[in-house]
Amino acid sequence: MIVSPIDYRYGREELKKIFDAEEKLNYMLKVEGALALSLGDLGIIPKNAAVEINTKASTKYVKLSRVNEIEKVTKHDITALVRALSEQCGDYGQYVHYGATSNDIIDSAQALQIKDSLPYLENGLEELKNILISLAKKYMHLPMLGRTHGQAAVPITAGLKFAVFSAEIVRHMQRLKEIKPRIIVGKMSGAVGSGAVWQGYSIELEKKVMEYLGISPELGPTQLVGRDRYAEFIALLALISTTLEKFAVEVRLLQQTEINEFQEPFSEHQIGSSTMAQKRNPIVSENICSIARFIRGFLVPSFENIPLWHERDLSNSANERFTLPYSIILLDHLITQSIYLFKGLNINESALNSNLERFVESTLAENAMIFLTDAGMKRAEAHEFVRNAYFEAQKKGMKFSEYLVSIGKITENQKSQIFNIDKYVKSSVERTEYIIKVLEGKNNG
């Protein structure tokens, strides 16, 4: 029986495999194998036992069905794993899990899962960044309305919008790189983090296990890795998802019928509505927004998992079976959806031009104010004059520029300079070029 939509609707199969039940078992067995090898290296258990345990610590020998069968009796997943592995090791089974506690295995395995999943996120963000930079270059000189408060503000270029988006993605790429040493962390320190059972070898053993696994040891663990690490990671995933929602919201707003400047991809046989056959709904963008909200929902349990009782309790365990895999898988889904969205995004240049021409008089009012200030009027006076003049022109049914000429504030020649869109957006072009050069490493910033 399949219940969760993540099993059949969302996420890439190769990434979901990292978190499926059998692969999770395999990761935990890798930790048991690394523990055995480390114990053997230090002479705590026989070398032959270490080799045998490491060999058998694989789903080739330890079957998920057997682990599940034992867990039905023990009601304890790690005990079930240990017993199933011990069965495969014969007389050496007594050395399986020697001195370890459950979260030595669970947390170290989760670190391996995080490590193996991060390249999917990193590569996806890299591809999305490149698509956005490509759009910034392509539409660098294309004027469009800049909007604030949902109102026409001043002209910008479409290229600048995409350059700004790409810069935000790069910040997330930097954050993801910077956070890795803090989240790819395991532990092998026993029941309460003291490593007492391995007297004299505790710190060395933990280092050896982590070296075998290719991850770092927790500095100052309790019975588990500090959950501030997981909370920081989930917070970053939520932050990235919110940026992608921000981009999707922009597409949704600009795809509104009355604006019609952007249109997300729409395949030949795609249906927009089951009843309104003419509809072309921005469902990819809406999907991104919906799932981003869900990912942010994992912030609360992730933060509440930090203040556990004493050296640990179990109140974090159940929700982490959702928060870590779901956040990673679903963010990857949002990244791939965003790649699809912007790779196939249609820019309706006719609508951009039409909307800009419709509001050009108001959007260049700032330019008129600056002109009057440069001509000797105090800035505050120029602001008030333009405000009153604009509203007066509206009352008279005149274009703002023509009204300024009619009252002798500017000449016809000055009007053509002040209300010149191409001239005004040159700074948008310059800023777009600058952003791209910085992101591509051609400028120090």
C-alpha positions in Angstrom: 0.0 0.0 0.0 1.3 3.4 -1.0 0.1 6.4 1.1 2.6 9.2 0.6 2.5 11.2 -2.6 6.3 11.4 -2.4 6.3 7.7 -3.3 4.6 8.1 -6.6 4.3 11.8 -7.5 7.2 14.0 -6.3 11.0 13.6 -6.4 13.6 11.9 -8.5 13.9 8.2 -8.2 17.7 8.2 -7.9 17.5 10.6 -4.9 14.6 8.9 -3.3 16.6 5.6 -3.4 19.1 7.1 -0.9 16.3 7.3 1.6 14.3 4.1 0.9 14.2 1.4 3.6 16.7 -1.0 2.0 19.3 1.6 1.2 18.9 3.1 4.7 19.6 -0.4 6.1 22.7 -0.5 3.8 24.0 2.8 5.2 23.5 1.6 8.8 25.3 -1.7 7.9 28.2 0.4 6.5 28.5 2.0 9.9 28.5 -1.3 11.7 31.2 -2.5 9.3 33.3 0.6 9.9 33.0 0.1 13.6 34.1 -3.5 13.4 37.1 -2.7 11.3 38.1 0.1 13.7 37.7 -2.2 16.7 39.9 -4.7 14.9 42.6 -2.1 14.1 42.8 -1.2 17.7 42.9 -4.8 18.9 39.7 -4.5 20.8 38.1 -7.4 18.9 39.9 -10.1 16.8 40.9 -9.1 13.3 39.2 -12.1 11.8 35.9 -11.0 13.5 36.3 -7.4 12.2 36.8 -8.6 8.6 33.9 -11.1 8.8 31.5 -8.5 10.2 32.5 -5.9 7.6 32.1 -8.4 4.8 28.6 -9.4 6.0 27.6 -5.8 6.8 25.6 -5.5 3.5 22.1 -6.0 2.3 23.6 -8.8 0.2 23.6 -10.8 3.4 21.4 -8.9 5.8 17.9 -8.8 4.3 15.4 -6.1 5.1 12.7 -8.7 5.4 14.7 -10.4 8.2 15.3 -7.2 10.0 11.6 -6.3 9.9 10.7 -9.8 11.1 12.9 -9.4 14.2 11.7 -5.9 14.8 8.2 -7.1 15.1 9.3 -9.0 18.2 11.9 -6.7 19.6 10.1 -3.4 18.9 13.5 -1.9 18.3 14.9 -1.3 14.8 18.7 -1.2 15.7 18.5 -4.3 17.9 16.8 -6.0 15.0 19.6 -4.9 12.6 22.2 -6.1 15.1 20.6 -9.5 15.5 20.2 -10.0 11.8 23.8 -9.1 11.1 25.0 -11.3 14.0 23.2 -14.2 12.5 25.3 -13.9 9.3 28.6 -13.7 11.2 28.4 -17.0 13.0 30.7 -17.2 16.1 31.9 -13.7 15.3 28.4 -12.4 15.8 29.1 -11.6 19.5 31.4 -8.7 18.4 28.7 -7.0 16.3 27.8 -3.5 17.6 30.4 -3.9 20.3 30.0 -0.9 22.7 27.9 1.1 20.3 24.5 2.7 21.0 21.6 3.0 18.5 22.3 6.6 17.5 26.0 5.9 16.8 24.6 3.9 13.9 21.6 6.1 13.0 23.3 9.5 13.1 26.4 8.3 11.2 24.2 6.7 8.6 22.1 9.8 8.2 25.3 11.8 7.7 26.2 9.4 4.8 22.7 9.9 3.4 23.1 13.7 3.6 26.5 13.5 2.0 25.3 11.4 -0.9 22.2 13.6 -1.5 23.9 17.0 -1.5 25.4 16.7 -5.0 21.9 16.4 -6.4 21.0 19.8 -4.8 24.3 21.4 -5.7 24.2 20.3 -9.3 20.6 21.3 -9.7 21.3 24.8 -8.3 24.3 25.1 -10.6 22.1 24.3 -13.6 19.4 26.7 -12.5 21.9 29.5 -12.0 23.3 29.0 -15.5 19.8 29.1 -17.0 19.0 32.3 -15.2 22.3 33.9 -16.3 21.5 32.9 -19.8 18.1 34.6 -19.6 19.8 37.7 -18.1 22.1 37.9 -21.1 19.3 37.2 -23.6 17.0 39.8 -22.3 19.6 42.3 -21.0 18.3 45.1 -23.3 14.6 44.3 -23.1 12.7 47.0 -21.2 9.8 46.1 -18.9 7.8 47.7 -16.1 9.4 47.5 -12.7 6.7 47.2 -10.0 6.5 48.0 -6.3 3.4 47.4 -4.2 1.9 45.7 -7.2 1.9 49.1 -9.0 3.9 50.4 -12.0 7.1 52.0 -10.6 10.0 52.7 -13.1 11.3 50.8 -16.1 13.9 48.1 -15.7 15.0 45.3 -18.1 13.9 41.7 -18.0 17.6 40.8 -18.0 18.1 42.6 -14.7 15.2 40.6 -13.1 16.9 37.3 -14.1 20.4 38.6 -13.0 18.9 39.3 -9.5 17.5 35.8 -9.4 20.8 34.2 -10.4 22.6 36.2 -7.7 20.3 34.8 -5.0 20.8 31.3 -6.2 24.6 31.8 -6.0 24.2 32.9 -2.4 22.4 29.6 -1.6 25.2 27.6 -3.4 27.7 29.4 -1.1 25.6 28.6 2.0 25.3 25.0 1.0 29.0 24.7 0.5 29.7 26.5 3.8 27.3 24.4 5.8 28.6 21.0 4.7 31.3 20.5 7.4 28.7 21.2 10.1 26.1 18.8 8.8 28.0 15.8 7.5 28.9 14.7 10.9 28.6 11.3 12.6 29.4 9.8 16.1 30.7 6.7 17.7 30.7 7.6 21.4 28.4 5.1 23.1 25.5 5.4 25.4 25.7 9.0 26.7 28.6 10.3 24.5 31.4 9.5 26.9 32.7 6.4 25.1 33.3 4.7 28.5 33.0 1.2 27.2 36.1 1.7 25.1 38.4 2.8 27.9 41.5 4.5 26.6 40.4 4.1 23.0 37.2 6.2 22.7 38.4 9.2 20.8 40.8 7.2 18.6 38.1 4.7 17.8 35.6 7.4 16.8 38.1 9.0 14.5 38.9 5.7 12.9 35.2 4.9 12.3 34.6 8.3 10.7 37.7 8.0 8.5 36.4 4.7 7.2 33.1 6.4 6.5 34.6 9.6 5.0 32.8 11.9 7.4 33.7 14.0 10.4 33.1 13.1 14.1 30.8 15.2 16.3 32.7 17.3 18.7 31.0 16.9 22.1 28.2 14.5 21.4 25.7 13.2 23.8 24.0 10.0 22.9 23.4 11.7 19.5 24.7 14.3 17.2 23.6 17.8 18.2 20.3 18.5 16.6 21.3 22.2 16.1 23.1 20.8 13.1 19.9 19.3 11.6 17.9 22.4 12.4 20.4 24.6 10.6 20.3 22.2 7.6 16.5 22.1 7.4 16.5 25.9 7.8 18.7 26.3 4.8 16.6 23.9 2.7 13.6 25.9 3.7 15.3 29.1 2.8 16.3 27.8 -0.6 12.7 26.5 -1.2 11.4 30.0 -0.3 13.6 31.6 -2.9 12.2 29.2 -5.5 8.7 30.1 -4.3 9.6 33.8 -4.7 10.6 33.2 -8.3 7.5 31.1 -9.0 5.3 33.8 -7.5 6.8 36.3 -9.9 6.0 34.1 -12.8 2.4 33.6 -11.5 2.0 37.4 -11.2 3.3 38.2 -14.6 1.3 35.4 -16.2 -2.0 36.9 -15.0 -4.3 37.5 -18.0 -4.3 41.3 -17.5 -0.4 41.4 -17.5 0.6 38.4 -19.7 4.3 39.2 -19.8 5.6 35.8 -18.7 4.2 32.3 -19.5 5.5 29.1 -18.1 5.9 26.1 -20.4 2.7 24.5 -21.6 3.0 21.3 -23.6 0.9 20.5 -26.8 -1.6 18.2 -25.1 -1.6 19.8 -21.6 -4.9 20.6 -20.0 -5.4 23.8 -18.0 -8.8 23.1 -16.6 -11.2 20.2 -16.6 -14.1 22.5 -17.5 -12.6 25.8 -18.9 -10.8 24.3 -21.9 -9.2 27.6 -22.9 -7.2 28.0 -19.6 -3.4 28.0 -19.5 -2.8 27.8 -15.7 0.7 28.3 -14.2 0.6 24.9 -12.4 4.3 24.4 -12.2 4.8 27.7 -10.4 1.8 26.9 -8.1 3.3 23.5 -7.4 6.6 25.1 -6.4 4.7 27.5 -4.1 2.7 24.7 -2.5 5.6 22.4 -1.7 7.8 25.2 -0.5 5.2 25.9 2.2 5.3 22.3 3.2 9.1 22.3 3.5 9.0 25.4 5.8 6.6 23.3 8.0 9.5 21.1 9.0 11.3 24.1 10.7 9.2 23.8 13.8 9.9 20.1 14.7 13.5 20.6 13.7 14.0 23.4 16.2 12.0 21.6 18.8 14.3 18.6 18.5 17.2 20.6 19.8 16.2 20.7 23.6 16.0 17.0 24.3 16.0 15.7 27.9 19.5 15.4 29.4 21.8 13.2 27.2 18.8 12.3 24.9 15.2 11.2 24.7 13.3 9.8 21.8 11.0 12.7 21.0 13.0 13.6 17.9 13.1 10.2 16.4 9.7 9.8 14.7 9.5 13.2 13.1 13.1 13.0 11.8 12.0 10.0 9.6 10.0 12.7 7.7 11.9 16.0 8.2 15.3 15.0 6.7 14.4 12.8 3.7 11.3 14.8 2.8 13.0 18.2 3.0 15.9 17.0 0.8 13.7 15.1 -1.8 11.2 17.8 -2.1 13.7 20.6 -2.4 15.4 18.7 -5.2 11.9 18.4 -6.8 11.5 22.2 -6.5 14.9 22.7 -8.1 14.1 20.4 -11.0 10.7 22.1 -11.4 12.4 25.5 -11.4 14.9 24.3 -14.1 11.9 23.2 -16.2 10.1 26.4 -15.6 12.9 28.8 -16.6 14.3 26.7 -19.4 10.9 26.8 -21.1 9.8 30.2 -19.9 8.1 32.3 -22.7 8.7 36.0 -22.6 5.9 37.9 -24.3 7.8 40.9 -25.6 4.7 42.4 -27.1 3.0 42.5 -23.8 6.1 43.9 -22.1 6.2 46.7 -24.6 2.5 47.4 -24.5 2.4 47.5 -20.7 5.4 49.7 -20.5 4.0 52.1 -23.1 0.8 52.3 -21.3 2.4 53.5 -18.1 5.5 55.3 -19.5 4.3 58.7 -18.4 4.0 57.7 -14.8 7.0 55.5 -14.7 9.3 58.3 -15.8 7.9 60.9 -13.4 11.0 60.3 -11.2 13.2 61.3 -14.2 11.2 64.5 -14.5 11.8 65.2 -10.8 15.5 64.7 -11.2 15.6 67.0 -14.2 13.9 69.8 -12.3 16.3 69.3 -9.4 19.3 69.5 -11.7 17.7 72.6 -13.2 17.9 74.3 -9.7 14.7 73.4 -7.9 15.1 71.9 -4.4 14.6 68.2 -4.4 11.6 68.3 -2.0 10.0 71.1 -4.0 10.6 69.1 -7.2 9.0 66.1 -5.7 5.9 68.0 -4.6 5.7 69.8 -7.9 5.8 66.5 -9.9 3.2 64.9 -7.6 0.7 67.8 -8.1 1.5 68.2 -11.8 0.9 64.5 -12.5 -2.4 64.4 -10.7 -3.4 67.7 -12.5 -2.6 66.2 -15.9 -4.8 63.2 -15.1 -7.7 65.5 -14.2 -7.3 67.3 -17.5 -7.0 64.1 -19.4 -3.5 65.0 -20.7 -0.3 63.1 -20.9 2.0 64.1 -18.0 4.8 65.0 -20.4 2.5 67.2 -22.5 1.2 68.9 -19.5 4.7 69.8 -18.4 5.4 71.3 -21.8 2.1 73.2 -21.8 2.9 74.9 -18.5 6.4 75.7 -19.7 8.3 73.6 -17.3 10.1 71.6 -20.0 10.6 72.0 -23.8 9.6 69.5 -26.5 13.3 68.6 -26.9 13.6 68.1 -23.1 10.5 65.9 -23.1 12.0 63.5 -25.6 15.0 63.2 -23.3 13.2 62.9 -20.0 10.7 60.4 -21.3 13.1 58.2 -23.2 12.8 54.6 -22.0 15.9 53.2 -23.7 18.0 55.9 -22.2 16.5 55.3 -18.7 17.2 51.6 -18.7 20.8 51.9 -19.6 21.7 51.6 -15.9 19.7 48.4 -15.7 21.8 47.0 -18.6 25.0 48.1 -16.9 24.0 46.6 -13.6 23.0 43.3 -15.3 26.4 43.1 -17.0 28.1 43.8 -13.7 26.1 41.1 -11.8 26.9 38.6 -14.5 30.6 39.4 -14.5 30.8 39.0 -10.8 28.9 35.7 -10.9 31.0 34.3 -13.7 34.2 35.4 -11.8 35.1 38.1 -14.3 34.9 40.8 -11.8 35.9 40.9 -8.1 32.6 42.5 -7.1 
